[in-house]
Amino acid sequence: MTISPQAFTFVRELVRAESAIVLETGKEYLVESRLVPLARAAGHPDVDAYVADLSKRRTPAAMKQVVEALTTNETSWFRDSDPFTALRQNVFPALAKTRSNRTLRIWAGACSSGQEPYSIIMTALDTPELAGWKIELVATDLSEEMLTRSRKGEYSQLEVNRGLPATTLVRHFERSGLNWRINQSIRDRVEFRSLNLTRPFPPMGRFDIVFLRNVLIYFDLPTKRDVLKRVRQVMAPDGHLFLGAAEMTMGVDDAWERVPAGRSSVYRIREAITVRGSTCVH
């Protein structure tokens, strides 16, 4: 059966209150499909009964489960490829020329099940200019379940088939029963933390690169502005921000400038670009 309007409204308001993600009308099918497993696990015949019980009890743990189920996005290795090519050929070499301490700090926001941060580390390892460098990568997500999965670094054959070249699989993974687990040396390079992007960030230091891809599209305009403002506050002045292909800062936060980077593009803080007198990443 299809989720009732009343149940959908309750779930939509809950998700928006806890994550600022907006579930538009027309997403009923998504809510239903994501909540069916939770409803069954709780012993309810359908999603409506599950939501009705949830609205009465309002158990924090159960409500958190619902929010996590609806804010977790599917991902893949080296997703969209062009940003990772730009990272290896343009952004990493450019930053390597300006970091005398031979250290780069990277933040991957909304890391889901870990493919993106691990892809970033593997890209860094394939960049000659970073040989011998220290790469500090912080990966964050709202979902504790996804963070636990990411830390383990274990993936099914179906998951590794999604964008992972065979040579990379052989080089950086090992068998774990029927699954594949990314090597310990790569797992040790990523620190996974819980973070809600829509709330004030904890102390994080400054980052040279921030990946915030395919996240802003789920927020309303005021939330997008708040998030981008907070990102600026944790970015190095000459840092690089990667957004999703369907995302942009124009009309949201004009402190950012879109800059070509190979076949992709990155976003830079305008003041840094003006000072350096450059409008592209070579």
C-alpha positions, 0 to 999 in steps of 0.5 A: 500500500502507499503511505498515507498523507498523514504519515508522510507529513509526520515523517517529512516534518521529522526529517526536516527538523532533525536534518534540514533535508526537505522531502518534497511531495512526490517522494512518498515512494522513497519514504515507503521503500526506506521505512518498510524494513524498519516497520517489519523489524518493529513488528508492524504490518505496514509503514502507516502503522509504524509511523502511527506508533512512532508519533505516539511514542516518539522514542528518540532511538526510533526517530533517529532510525527513521531520519538515518534511513531517509538521509542515507544516499547511495554512492559509488567509487570515484563517482562521476570520475571527472572530479577525481581526475581534476583532483589528481591532475589539477588540484593536488599538484597546485596545492603541492606547490604551496604547502611547505609542510608537505601536509594536506587536510581534506574533509569529506562531508556526508560520506555515506558508506565510505566510498568517497573518502577512500576514493580520495585517499586512493587518488592521493596515493596515485598522485606523484606530487604527493609522494611522501606527503601526510594526508589527513582526511576527516569524513563525516556523516549524520548516520552512525550506521553509515559511519560504522560501515565506513570504518569497517571498510568492507564491501560486497562484490556488487558494491566494488563493481560500482566504479572500482577499476580491477587494478585498484581492487587488486592493489588496495583490497583484500578478500573478507569471506564473500566480500572485499575489505579495503587495506588497513593502511588506507583505513588508517588514513581516514578519521570518521566522525559524526556531524550534522551539517545543518548545525554549528560545526565542532572545532575542526581546524582548516581544510585545504580541500572540502568534498560536499557533493550531492548534499546541498540539493536536499536543503532549502535556500536558507540552509544552503547559505548557512552550510556554505558560510560555515564551510568557508570558516573551516576552509584554508583561504586558498582551499578548494570546494567540490560540489555535485554536478547539479549544485552551485553557489551562484545565487546562494553564497556569492563569496564563492567563485566557480573555477575550471579544473580540467573537465570539472570545476571547483569553488574558491573563496573570492578573496583568495582568487583576487589576491592571487590574480588567477581564475583557474586551477592549472 
